[in-house]
């Protein structure tokens, strides 16, 4: 390990103001043999148990026992206990390995939703917030799949504003039970769950409390399975609690700590969802490449047409960036966890705090991954042409199943606003020094550019300059917006989303570049031609998005000389050298067509 790597410690959100050395990031090319075996187990399970039965799985009303039986089989393979410590019957894998499982299973359509809900938002609240007795009772059965888990937060009038839920819990006269009454909706795994993590307010409390409720407690009824646009095989029910008697010892954590539990578990859900979308994107790219090779028009495979190459290349480059960013953040979480454990922190608390530290990145990844997948499936349909619109071809299910991801785990609009909100709050608390670099950008704007500076010829020197400038553009506009609106900036949702778009693209582009730079140091440039091409292509996309988002933000609040100065600054900070993107795309597409799969 280099001196640079030893000295570098990533902090959440700090990528905006601090350069990350490439040797400090984890790349998917570094998986161990054991991790590759775990991934292969997941792939084999999908091939043998899921793909041959996709139509059956989607008929959830006609086959209500099928999904639970598939969950049982995955439990036998250990896929439900990846994050559960060994002492409770799980495997106690690190965070990035659990991300890998989420990624591979992410290509499994409705099954991926069921498994992720069980292992994530269904199990983790008990793992991270349960007391010793609760963990001992529930975790072993959840790790094997003997009991299936569900998570009950959303209500008819309580979606993004989760803390406004109306479900009530009242202490019984003998003080032995809480009597829970209320309605929850969009409950994944609701139809077959044995255990429900339920959020309710006790009496007139301001904040939610959380409870572990077993189906056997009684007082639980459900509506029929929801008819949905996609993920049709995922059990989604409305759940009603009617005088449900919950033992007082089944309160999770402390009274009124439910909202904090919900927020922290959703952070984990967001980055795990990003991993799932990467797996789904890779699956669609492989299918689209295969079809493009098989489909003949005008006497040749459509894979040879420039328009198809354009699509395959863009699908691949965006997935590469998303993948690079996800495992970069996953390793940051693992590193933070190890540091916290070394300092003497309790293991469960360290798990929570390490993810909380990178909550900004979790929100970024959720948005980027879900929107990348939406782009990939849309272009997948287009590559299939008329067959893409047919229910007999795979793009139909892929297209419909992808759409929910922009709504799951907090809508992408909420996550965009959270990204900037969390960043600014950390700055106000002194955890991130945004002020100094923002002031330096202001000084740079009024200075004369050094046109005589000697050009750096080092690898990715130009790309690093582009990224540095994109960060300056984000700091310039966010700093001006904060000065303009102060505490009322939270009301300017359009501007917040513009700023978030700039931030998201910086993180994704930088992650792709760092991954490629590290690979080159290990394998040499010749072996990394595809990664270099994808990085270059994505860098141009990042600049285009930043230009558009930056202009919209500036137009929204600046006028006169201030506006002219900021637009000049944006132009200065979003420069990138021209490149033959057509040839770059063809390089990527030819590789994908030859492999007929995403293989990096």
C-alpha positions as CSV (number, residue, x, y, z in Angstrom):
1,X,0.0,0.0,0.0
2,X,1.4,3.4,-1.0
3,X,2.0,6.3,1.4
4,X,-0.7,8.2,-0.4
5,X,-3.2,5.4,0.1
6,X,-2.3,5.1,3.8
7,X,-2.7,8.9,4.4
8,X,-6.0,9.2,2.5
9,X,-9.3,8.8,4.4
10,X,-12.5,9.5,2.6
11,X,-15.2,11.5,4.2
12,X,-18.8,11.8,3.0
13,X,-19.3,14.6,0.5
14,X,-15.7,15.5,0.6
15,X,-15.1,14.5,-3.0
16,X,-16.4,17.9,-4.0
17,X,-13.5,19.7,-2.4
18,X,-10.8,17.1,-2.1
19,X,-8.9,15.1,-4.8
20,X,-9.1,11.3,-4.3
21,X,-6.0,9.3,-5.3
22,X,-6.8,6.4,-7.6
23,X,-5.0,3.9,-5.4
24,X,-7.5,4.7,-2.6
25,X,-10.6,3.5,-4.5
26,X,-11.8,-0.1,-4.8
27,X,-12.5,-1.4,-8.3
28,X,-14.7,-4.4,-9.3
29,X,-11.6,-5.9,-10.9
30,X,-10.3,-6.6,-7.4
31,X,-12.8,-9.1,-6.3
32,X,-11.3,-12.1,-4.5
33,X,-11.9,-15.6,-5.6
34,X,-14.3,-16.1,-2.7
35,X,-16.3,-13.1,-3.8
36,X,-16.4,-14.3,-7.4
37,X,-17.7,-17.6,-6.2
38,X,-20.5,-15.9,-4.3
39,X,-21.4,-13.9,-7.4
40,X,-21.4,-17.1,-9.5
41,X,-23.7,-18.8,-7.0
42,X,-26.1,-15.9,-7.4
43,X,-25.8,-16.1,-11.2
44,X,-26.4,-19.9,-11.2
45,X,-29.5,-19.4,-9.0
46,X,-31.0,-16.9,-11.4
47,X,-30.3,-19.2,-14.4
48,X,-31.7,-22.3,-12.7
49,X,-34.6,-21.0,-10.6
50,X,-35.6,-17.5,-11.8
51,X,-35.2,-17.0,-15.5
52,X,-37.1,-20.2,-16.6
53,X,-40.1,-19.1,-14.4
54,X,-40.4,-15.4,-15.0
55,X,-43.9,-15.6,-16.4
56,X,-45.0,-17.8,-13.4
57,X,-43.4,-15.4,-11.0
58,X,-45.2,-12.5,-12.5
59,X,-48.6,-14.2,-11.9
60,X,-48.4,-13.5,-8.2
61,X,-52.1,-13.9,-7.7
62,X,-52.2,-17.3,-9.4
63,X,-49.0,-18.6,-7.7
64,X,-48.9,-17.0,-4.2
65,X,-46.6,-19.7,-2.9
66,X,-44.0,-19.5,-5.6
67,X,-42.1,-16.4,-4.4
68,X,-41.8,-17.7,-0.8
69,X,-40.6,-21.0,-2.1
70,X,-37.9,-19.3,-4.1
71,X,-36.9,-17.3,-1.1
72,X,-36.6,-20.6,0.8
73,X,-34.2,-21.9,-1.9
74,X,-32.1,-18.8,-1.8
75,X,-32.0,-19.1,2.0
76,X,-30.6,-22.6,1.7
77,X,-27.8,-21.1,-0.4
78,X,-27.1,-18.5,2.2
79,X,-28.2,-15.5,0.0
80,X,-30.5,-14.2,2.8
81,X,-27.8,-14.0,5.4
82,X,-25.1,-12.2,3.7
83,X,-25.1,-9.2,6.1
84,X,-26.2,-11.2,9.2
85,X,-23.3,-11.9,11.6
86,X,-22.1,-15.6,11.9
87,X,-23.3,-15.7,15.5
88,X,-26.9,-15.4,14.3
89,X,-26.6,-17.9,11.4
90,X,-25.4,-15.6,8.7
91,X,-22.2,-15.0,6.8
92,X,-21.2,-11.6,8.2
93,X,-19.9,-10.3,4.9
94,X,-18.5,-6.9,4.5
95,X,-20.6,-4.1,2.9
96,X,-19.1,-4.3,-0.6
97,X,-19.7,-8.1,-0.8
98,X,-23.3,-7.6,0.1
99,X,-23.4,-4.9,-2.6
100,X,-22.1,-7.5,-5.1
101,X,-24.9,-10.0,-4.1
102,X,-27.4,-7.1,-4.6
103,X,-25.9,-6.3,-8.0
104,X,-26.0,-9.9,-9.4
105,X,-29.5,-10.6,-8.0
106,X,-30.6,-7.2,-9.4
107,X,-31.0,-8.8,-12.8
108,X,-33.6,-11.1,-11.3
109,X,-36.7,-8.8,-11.9
110,X,-39.4,-9.3,-9.2
111,X,-37.3,-11.8,-7.3
112,X,-34.6,-9.1,-6.8
113,X,-37.2,-6.9,-5.1
114,X,-38.4,-9.6,-2.8
115,X,-34.9,-10.6,-1.7
116,X,-33.6,-7.0,-1.3
117,X,-36.7,-6.1,0.8
118,X,-36.2,-9.1,3.1
119,X,-32.4,-8.8,3.5
120,X,-32.4,-5.0,3.6
121,X,-35.2,-3.0,5.1
122,X,-36.8,-6.1,6.6
123,X,-33.8,-7.5,8.4
124,X,-31.4,-4.6,9.0
125,X,-33.5,-2.6,11.4
126,X,-33.3,-5.6,13.8
127,X,-29.7,-6.1,13.2
128,X,-28.7,-2.5,13.7
129,X,-31.3,-1.4,16.3
130,X,-32.5,-4.6,18.0
131,X,-31.5,-5.5,21.6
132,X,-29.7,-8.8,22.4
133,X,-33.0,-10.7,22.9
134,X,-34.5,-9.4,19.7
135,X,-31.5,-10.3,17.6
136,X,-31.3,-13.8,19.1
137,X,-35.0,-14.4,18.4
138,X,-35.4,-13.0,14.9
139,X,-32.0,-12.9,13.1
140,X,-31.3,-16.7,12.8
141,X,-34.8,-17.3,11.3
142,X,-34.5,-14.3,8.9
143,X,-31.0,-15.4,7.8
144,X,-32.2,-18.8,6.7
145,X,-35.5,-17.6,5.3
146,X,-37.6,-19.6,7.8
147,X,-39.3,-16.3,8.5
148,X,-39.7,-13.7,5.8
149,X,-39.6,-10.0,6.6
150,X,-41.4,-6.9,5.4
151,X,-41.2,-3.1,6.2
152,X,-44.2,-1.0,6.9
153,X,-43.6,2.7,6.7
154,X,-45.7,4.3,3.8
155,X,-49.3,5.2,4.4
156,X,-52.0,6.6,2.1
157,X,-51.3,10.2,3.3
158,X,-47.6,9.6,4.3
159,X,-45.1,9.0,1.5
160,X,-42.1,11.3,1.2
161,X,-43.2,12.9,4.5
162,X,-42.7,9.7,6.4
163,X,-42.9,11.2,9.9
164,X,-46.5,12.3,9.2
165,X,-47.8,8.8,9.5
166,X,-51.1,8.3,11.4
167,X,-50.7,4.7,12.6
168,X,-51.1,4.7,16.4
169,X,-49.8,2.6,19.2
170,X,-51.4,2.8,22.6
171,X,-50.1,1.2,25.8
172,X,-52.5,-1.3,27.2
173,X,-53.9,-0.9,30.7
174,X,-51.7,-3.7,32.1
175,X,-48.7,-2.1,30.3
176,X,-47.8,-5.4,28.7
177,X,-48.7,-4.6,25.1
178,X,-49.0,-1.8,22.6
179,X,-52.3,-1.8,20.7
180,X,-51.5,-0.8,17.1
181,X,-54.1,0.5,14.7
182,X,-53.5,1.9,11.3
183,X,-53.1,1.3,7.6
184,X,-49.9,0.8,5.5
185,X,-49.6,0.6,1.8
186,X,-47.2,-0.5,-1.0
187,X,-45.8,-3.1,1.4
188,X,-43.3,-5.3,-0.4
189,X,-43.4,-9.0,0.7
190,X,-46.6,-8.2,2.6
191,X,-48.5,-11.2,1.3
192,X,-46.1,-13.8,2.8
193,X,-44.2,-11.9,5.5
194,X,-44.0,-13.5,8.9
195,X,-42.4,-10.4,10.5
196,X,-43.2,-6.7,9.9
197,X,-41.1,-3.7,10.9
198,X,-43.9,-1.3,11.6
199,X,-43.7,2.5,12.3
200,X,-46.3,4.1,14.5
201,X,-46.7,7.1,16.8
202,X,-47.3,6.4,20.5
203,X,-50.1,8.6,21.8
204,X,-49.4,12.2,20.6
205,X,-45.7,11.8,20.1
206,X,-44.1,14.1,17.5
207,X,-41.9,11.3,16.1
208,X,-42.5,7.7,15.0
209,X,-41.5,4.7,17.0
210,X,-40.7,1.3,15.5
211,X,-42.0,-2.2,16.4
212,X,-41.3,-5.8,15.4
213,X,-44.7,-7.3,14.7
214,X,-45.2,-11.0,14.0
215,X,-48.1,-12.1,11.8
216,X,-49.1,-14.5,14.5
217,X,-49.9,-11.7,16.9
218,X,-53.2,-11.3,15.1
219,X,-55.2,-8.2,14.3
220,X,-53.6,-8.1,10.8
221,X,-55.6,-8.0,7.6
222,X,-54.7,-7.2,4.0
223,X,-56.1,-6.1,0.7
224,X,-55.6,-8.2,-2.4
225,X,-52.3,-8.0,-4.3
226,X,-51.8,-4.7,-6.0
227,X,-52.0,-4.7,-9.8
228,X,-48.8,-2.9,-10.8
229,X,-47.1,-1.6,-14.0
230,X,-44.0,-3.7,-13.3
231,X,-42.4,-6.0,-10.8
232,X,-45.6,-7.9,-11.0
233,X,-44.2,-10.9,-9.2
234,X,-43.4,-8.9,-6.1
235,X,-46.0,-9.3,-3.4
236,X,-47.3,-5.7,-2.7
237,X,-50.2,-5.4,-0.3
238,X,-52.0,-2.9,1.8
239,X,-51.7,-4.0,5.4
240,X,-54.2,-3.1,8.1
241,X,-53.5,-3.3,11.9
242,X,-56.7,-3.6,13.9
243,X,-56.1,-3.7,17.6
244,X,-52.9,-5.6,17.0
245,X,-51.4,-6.6,20.4
246,X,-47.6,-6.1,20.3
247,X,-45.6,-7.1,23.4
248,X,-43.8,-4.0,24.9
249,X,-40.5,-5.9,24.5
250,X,-41.0,-5.7,20.7
251,X,-40.5,-2.0,20.5
252,X,-37.4,-1.5,18.4
253,X,-34.8,0.8,19.9
254,X,-36.3,3.7,22.0
255,X,-39.5,5.5,21.9
256,X,-39.7,8.1,19.1
257,X,-36.5,6.7,17.5
258,X,-38.5,5.3,14.6
259,X,-38.0,8.2,12.2
260,X,-34.2,8.0,12.7
261,X,-34.3,4.2,12.1
262,X,-36.3,4.8,8.9
263,X,-33.9,7.4,7.6
264,X,-30.8,5.4,8.3
265,X,-32.2,2.1,6.9
266,X,-33.2,4.0,3.7
267,X,-29.6,5.2,3.3
268,X,-28.6,1.5,3.1
269,X,-31.5,0.8,0.8
270,X,-30.5,3.5,-1.6
271,X,-27.0,2.3,-2.2
272,X,-28.1,-1.3,-2.4
273,X,-30.8,-0.3,-4.9
274,X,-28.0,1.3,-7.0
275,X,-26.1,-2.0,-7.0
276,X,-29.3,-3.8,-8.1
277,X,-29.8,-1.4,-11.0
278,X,-26.2,-2.0,-12.2
279,X,-26.9,-5.8,-12.4
280,X,-30.2,-5.1,-14.3
281,X,-28.4,-2.8,-16.7
282,X,-25.7,-5.3,-17.4
283,X,-28.3,-7.9,-18.1
284,X,-30.1,-5.7,-20.6
285,X,-26.8,-4.7,-22.3
286,X,-26.0,-8.4,-22.9
287,X,-29.5,-9.1,-24.3
288,X,-29.4,-6.1,-26.6
289,X,-25.9,-6.9,-27.9
290,X,-27.0,-10.5,-28.6
291,X,-30.1,-9.4,-30.4
292,X,-28.1,-6.8,-32.4
293,X,-25.8,-9.5,-33.6
294,X,-28.6,-11.9,-34.5
295,X,-31.0,-9.4,-36.2
296,X,-30.2,-8.9,-39.9
297,X,-31.3,-6.0,-42.0
298,X,-30.0,-4.9,-45.4
299,X,-27.9,-8.0,-45.5
300,X,-25.9,-7.4,-42.3
301,X,-26.3,-7.5,-38.5
302,X,-27.7,-4.3,-37.1
303,X,-24.8,-4.4,-34.6
304,X,-22.8,-3.1,-37.6
305,X,-24.9,0.1,-37.9
306,X,-23.5,3.3,-36.4
307,X,-26.9,4.2,-34.8
308,X,-26.9,0.9,-32.9
309,X,-23.3,1.3,-31.9
310,X,-24.1,4.7,-30.5
311,X,-26.7,3.1,-28.2
312,X,-24.7,0.2,-27.0
313,X,-21.7,2.5,-26.2
314,X,-23.8,5.0,-24.2
315,X,-25.6,2.2,-22.3
316,X,-22.2,0.7,-21.5
317,X,-20.4,3.8,-20.5
318,X,-23.1,5.0,-18.2
319,X,-23.3,1.6,-16.5
320,X,-19.5,1.6,-16.1
321,X,-19.6,5.0,-14.4
322,X,-22.5,3.9,-12.1
323,X,-20.7,0.6,-11.2
324,X,-17.4,2.5,-10.5
325,X,-19.1,4.9,-8.2
326,X,-21.1,2.3,-6.3
327,X,-18.1,0.2,-5.3
328,X,-16.0,3.3,-4.6
329,X,-18.7,4.3,-2.0
330,X,-19.1,0.7,-0.8
331,X,-15.5,0.5,0.0
332,X,-15.5,3.9,1.7
333,X,-18.3,2.5,4.0
334,X,-16.3,-0.6,4.8
335,X,-13.1,1.5,5.5
336,X,-15.1,3.8,7.8
337,X,-16.6,0.8,9.6
338,X,-13.2,-0.7,10.2
339,X,-11.8,2.6,11.6
340,X,-14.8,2.9,13.9
341,X,-14.4,-0.7,15.2
342,X,-10.7,0.0,15.7
343,X,-11.6,3.0,17.8
344,X,-13.7,0.8,20.1
345,X,-17.2,1.5,18.7
346,X,-19.9,-1.1,19.1
347,X,-20.2,-3.2,15.9
348,X,-23.9,-2.4,15.2
349,X,-23.4,1.3,15.8
350,X,-20.3,1.3,13.6
351,X,-22.4,-0.3,10.8
352,X,-24.9,2.5,11.0
353,X,-22.5,5.4,11.4
354,X,-20.3,4.2,8.5
355,X,-23.3,4.3,6.1
356,X,-24.6,7.5,7.6
357,X,-21.2,9.1,6.9
358,X,-21.7,8.5,3.2
359,X,-25.5,9.3,3.1
360,X,-24.8,11.9,0.4
361,X,-23.1,9.3,-1.9
362,X,-26.0,6.9,-1.2
363,X,-28.5,9.4,-2.4
364,X,-26.3,10.2,-5.5
365,X,-25.9,6.6,-6.4
366,X,-29.6,5.8,-6.1
367,X,-30.5,8.6,-8.6
368,X,-27.6,7.7,-11.0
369,X,-28.2,4.0,-10.9
370,X,-32.0,4.1,-11.4
371,X,-31.8,6.7,-14.2
372,X,-29.0,4.8,-15.9
373,X,-31.1,1.7,-15.9
374,X,-34.1,3.6,-17.2
375,X,-31.9,4.9,-20.1
376,X,-30.5,1.4,-20.7
377,X,-33.9,-0.4,-20.9
378,X,-35.4,2.4,-23.1
379,X,-32.5,2.0,-25.6
380,X,-32.8,-1.8,-25.2
381,X,-36.4,-1.6,-26.4
382,X,-35.2,0.6,-29.3
383,X,-32.5,-1.8,-30.4
384,X,-35.1,-4.7,-30.4
385,X,-37.3,-2.5,-32.5
386,X,-40.8,-3.9,-33.0
387,X,-39.8,-7.0,-31.0
388,X,-38.9,-4.6,-28.1
389,X,-42.6,-3.8,-27.9
390,X,-43.7,-7.4,-27.8
391,X,-44.4,-9.2,-24.5
392,X,-42.7,-12.2,-26.0
393,X,-39.3,-10.5,-25.9
394,X,-37.3,-9.7,-22.8
395,X,-37.4,-5.9,-23.1
396,X,-41.1,-5.7,-22.2
397,X,-40.5,-6.9,-18.7
398,X,-37.2,-5.1,-18.3
399,X,-38.7,-1.8,-19.3
400,X,-41.7,-2.1,-16.9
401,X,-39.7,-3.5,-14.0
402,X,-37.1,-0.7,-14.2
403,X,-39.5,2.2,-13.7
404,X,-40.2,1.7,-10.0
405,X,-36.6,2.3,-9.1
406,X,-36.9,6.1,-9.5
407,X,-39.6,5.9,-6.8
408,X,-38.3,3.3,-4.4
409,X,-36.3,4.4,-1.4
410,X,-37.4,8.0,-1.8
411,X,-38.2,9.5,-5.2
412,X,-35.3,10.7,-7.2
413,X,-36.5,14.3,-6.7
414,X,-36.4,13.8,-3.0
415,X,-32.9,12.3,-3.2
416,X,-31.6,15.1,-5.3
417,X,-32.8,17.7,-2.8
418,X,-31.5,15.6,0.1
419,X,-28.0,15.5,-1.6
420,X,-27.7,19.3,-1.5
421,X,-29.5,19.6,1.9
422,X,-27.1,17.1,3.6
423,X,-24.1,18.8,1.9
424,X,-25.0,22.2,3.2
425,X,-25.9,21.0,6.7
426,X,-22.5,19.4,7.0
427,X,-20.9,22.6,6.0
428,X,-22.9,24.5,8.6
429,X,-21.8,22.0,11.3
430,X,-18.2,22.4,10.3
431,X,-17.9,18.8,9.0
432,X,-17.1,20.0,5.5
433,X,-15.3,23.2,4.6
434,X,-17.2,24.4,1.6
435,X,-16.6,28.1,2.3
436,X,-12.8,28.2,1.7
437,X,-12.9,26.5,-1.8
438,X,-16.1,28.5,-2.7
439,X,-14.2,31.8,-1.8
440,X,-11.2,30.6,-3.8
441,X,-13.5,30.1,-6.8
442,X,-14.8,33.6,-6.5
443,X,-11.2,35.0,-6.5
444,X,-10.4,32.9,-9.5
445,X,-13.4,34.3,-11.4
446,X,-12.0,37.8,-11.1
447,X,-8.4,36.8,-12.0
448,X,-6.9,36.6,-15.5
449,X,-6.5,33.0,-16.7
450,X,-2.9,31.8,-17.1
451,X,-2.8,31.0,-20.8
452,X,0.9,30.5,-20.7
453,X,0.8,27.6,-18.2
454,X,2.7,24.6,-19.3
455,X,0.4,21.7,-20.3
456,X,0.5,18.6,-18.0
457,X,1.0,15.5,-20.1
458,X,0.5,13.0,-17.3
459,X,-2.2,10.3,-17.7
460,X,-5.7,11.8,-17.3
461,X,-4.2,15.2,-16.5
462,X,-6.7,16.9,-18.8
463,X,-9.6,14.9,-17.4
464,X,-8.6,15.8,-13.9
465,X,-8.5,19.4,-14.9
466,X,-12.0,19.1,-16.3
467,X,-13.3,17.5,-13.1
468,X,-11.6,20.1,-10.9
469,X,-13.4,22.8,-13.0
470,X,-16.7,21.1,-12.8
471,X,-16.4,21.1,-9.0
472,X,-15.6,24.8,-9.1
473,X,-18.7,25.4,-11.2
474,X,-20.8,23.6,-8.6
475,X,-19.2,25.5,-5.8
476,X,-19.7,28.8,-7.6
477,X,-23.4,28.4,-8.2
478,X,-24.2,26.8,-4.9
479,X,-22.3,29.5,-3.0
480,X,-24.2,32.2,-4.9
481,X,-27.5,30.5,-4.3
482,X,-26.9,30.2,-0.6
483,X,-26.0,33.9,-0.4
484,X,-29.1,34.8,-2.4
485,X,-31.7,32.7,-0.5
486,X,-30.0,31.8,2.8
487,X,-32.4,29.6,4.8
488,X,-35.1,29.8,2.1
489,X,-33.0,27.9,-0.4
490,X,-34.9,24.7,0.6
491,X,-37.9,26.3,-1.1
492,X,-36.1,26.6,-4.4
493,X,-36.5,22.9,-5.4
494,X,-35.7,23.5,-9.1
495,X,-32.3,25.1,-8.2
496,X,-31.5,22.3,-5.7
497,X,-32.1,19.7,-8.4
498,X,-29.9,21.6,-10.8
499,X,-27.1,21.6,-8.3
500,X,-27.6,18.0,-7.5
501,X,-27.3,17.1,-11.2
502,X,-24.0,18.8,-11.3
503,X,-22.8,17.0,-8.1
504,X,-24.1,13.6,-9.4
505,X,-22.2,13.9,-12.6
506,X,-19.0,14.9,-10.9
507,X,-19.1,11.9,-8.6
508,X,-19.9,9.4,-11.4
509,X,-17.3,10.8,-13.9
510,X,-14.6,11.0,-11.2
511,X,-15.3,7.5,-10.1
512,X,-15.0,6.2,-13.7
513,X,-11.7,8.0,-14.1
514,X,-10.2,6.8,-10.8
515,X,-11.1,3.2,-11.6
516,X,-9.5,3.4,-15.0
517,X,-6.5,5.2,-13.7
518,X,-6.0,2.5,-11.1
519,X,-6.4,-0.3,-13.7
520,X,-3.8,1.3,-15.9
521,X,-1.3,1.3,-13.1
522,X,-1.9,-2.4,-12.7
523,X,-2.3,-3.6,-16.3
524,X,-1.0,-0.8,-18.5
525,X,-2.8,1.4,-21.1
526,X,-3.0,-1.2,-23.8
527,X,-5.0,-3.6,-21.7
528,X,-7.4,-0.8,-20.7
529,X,-8.5,0.7,-24.0
530,X,-12.1,0.1,-23.4
531,X,-12.1,1.6,-19.9
532,X,-10.2,4.7,-21.3
533,X,-12.8,5.0,-24.0
534,X,-15.8,4.7,-21.6
535,X,-14.2,7.3,-19.2
536,X,-13.6,9.8,-22.0
537,X,-17.2,9.3,-23.3
538,X,-18.7,9.7,-19.9
539,X,-16.6,12.8,-19.1
540,X,-18.1,14.5,-22.1
541,X,-21.6,13.6,-20.9
542,X,-20.8,15.0,-17.4
543,X,-19.8,18.3,-18.9
544,X,-22.9,18.6,-21.0
545,X,-25.2,17.9,-18.0
546,X,-23.3,20.3,-15.9
547,X,-23.5,23.0,-18.5
548,X,-27.3,22.6,-18.9
549,X,-28.0,22.3,-15.1
550,X,-25.6,25.2,-14.3
551,X,-27.3,27.6,-16.8
552,X,-30.8,26.7,-15.6
553,X,-29.7,27.4,-12.0
554,X,-28.0,30.8,-12.9
555,X,-31.0,31.9,-15.0
556,X,-33.3,31.1,-12.0
557,X,-31.8,33.5,-9.5
558,X,-29.1,35.8,-11.0
559,X,-29.6,39.0,-13.0
560,X,-27.5,41.7,-14.6
561,X,-23.8,41.8,-14.0
562,X,-23.9,38.9,-11.6
563,X,-25.6,36.7,-14.1
564,X,-23.1,37.7,-16.9
565,X,-20.2,37.0,-14.5
566,X,-21.5,33.6,-13.5
567,X,-22.3,32.6,-17.0
568,X,-18.7,33.5,-18.0
569,X,-17.5,31.5,-15.0
570,X,-19.7,28.5,-16.0
571,X,-18.3,28.6,-19.6
572,X,-14.8,28.7,-18.2
573,X,-15.4,25.8,-15.9
574,X,-17.1,23.5,-18.3
575,X,-14.5,23.4,-21.1
576,X,-13.4,20.1,-22.4
577,X,-11.2,19.4,-25.4
578,X,-13.0,18.1,-28.5
579,X,-12.9,14.4,-29.1
580,X,-14.1,12.1,-31.8
581,X,-17.0,10.7,-29.8
582,X,-18.2,8.7,-32.8
583,X,-15.0,6.7,-32.9
584,X,-14.9,6.3,-29.1
585,X,-18.4,4.9,-29.1
586,X,-17.5,2.5,-31.9
587,X,-14.6,1.2,-30.0
588,X,-16.8,0.4,-27.0
589,X,-19.7,-0.9,-29.1
590,X,-17.5,-3.3,-31.1
591,X,-16.1,-4.8,-27.9
592,X,-19.6,-5.3,-26.5
593,X,-20.9,-6.8,-29.7
594,X,-17.9,-9.2,-29.8
595,X,-18.5,-10.3,-26.2
596,X,-22.3,-10.1,-26.4
597,X,-22.2,-9.1,-22.8
598,X,-21.0,-6.4,-20.4
599,X,-17.7,-7.9,-19.3
600,X,-15.4,-5.5,-17.4
